[in-house]
Amino acid sequence: MYDFPLTGAQKKYLRGCGQRLDATLHLGKDGLSPTFFRELQHQLNSRELVKLRLHGTERGDRAALCAQIANEGRCVCLGTVGHTALFFRRQPDPERRVIELP
């Protein structure tokens, strides 16, 4: 599990940043495959903030699916709206950080 604590203000700031992003990762019929997690790790390392589209999921399954992605992807789910979820993981190297948190 990702253990970097985020305050409410930081989560709000990140959700605001996420509004301007396009979904760069799509979860489709293959589900949570090793390829999906490899791409998620790559995008989190380079961007820190990733917007994900959840295709073919039921409303009740989305919360559990996002929790599983956050747990296995070592990131934090900032929230879901419809079929879209937003994930964040802070870059450990301060020189490579893309997002400066308030």
N, C-alpha and C positions, 0 to 999 in steps of 0.2 A: 504494500500500500504506500502511496505517496504521502510523505509526512511534512511537507512544507506548509505551514499554517498561513491561511489567507484571511484577512479581515473582511468584514462585510463591504467596506468601502473599496477594497482592492477587487473583490469579486464584481462589484457594480461597475468599476472602471473597465475590467476585462470584458464583461458582457457588452459594454458600450463599444469597445474596440472590435468585438466579434460581429457587431451588426454590419460593419462595413466590409467584412470578409465574404468571399464566395466559398461555398463548400468545396474543399479540396480532396476530400476522402469520402467514398461511398461504400456503405455496407450493403451488399446485395445478397444474392441467393447462396453464395458460398459461405456466408456467415463469418464467424470469428476464426478465420484460418491463420496459419503462421504467416502467410503473405500479407494479410491485412495488418497484423501486429508489427511486422517488419516495416511496412510503409508508415504506420502510425508513429513508430519510434523515429524514423527518418524525419518526418515532418515536425514532430515535437522538438527534435534536436535542432532543426534549422529555423523553425518559426516560433516555437513556444506555444502558440495559440492556434488550434486546429478546429475548423468547423466540419462537422461530419453529417452526412445524410444517411438516415436509416430507412432503407427501402424495404417494403414488405413486412413491417413489424406492426403488431397490434398495440394499441394504446397501453394496455396493462403490462405488456412485456418490455416497454421502453425503459422504465426505471431500473429494472433488474439487468437489462442488457447494458445500460450505461454504467451501472455499478461494476459489472464484470469487466467492461472495457477499461474503466478507471483503475481497477485493481490489477489486472494483467498488464496494462500499459504503463503503470506507475505514473499516473497523472490524476488530475482532479476534474470532475465533471462540473462545469459552471452552471449548467441548466439545459433544459430542452424546450423547444417550441415546435409543436407539430412533429414533423419527421426530421428535425434538425437538432443536433446536440453540439455543445461547445466544450472543448477540453483544453486544459492548460498544464504545462509542466515548465518550471523555471529552469533555464540553462544554468548548470553548475559553474561554468566558466564565466566570470563577470565581463570579460572582454568580448564574448560572443553573444551576450544578451541582446535581444531585439527589443524587448518591452521593458520599460522602466516603470516599476510599480509605484504608486503614490504612497 
